[in-house]
């Protein structure tokens, strides 16, 4: 997913935020694959991206936050 001129291949925190908020199923699959390949690095970035979204109605971010917490611990 190329959006807002972000480099999604390196999965910066801004790119992860964008993928979670606006991404489609395939984008999430790519993020998950990258996360499974580099759980330490991307786990911290996913948690950082989700940290700013504390509204319980933002279910996409809660899902990724819990997923990253479980897989990195």
Secondary structure as UniProt FT lines:
FT   TURN            4..5
FT   TURN            8..11
FT   HELIX           13..22
FT   HELIX           25..37
FT   HELIX           39..51
FT   TURN            56..57
FT   HELIX           59..72
//
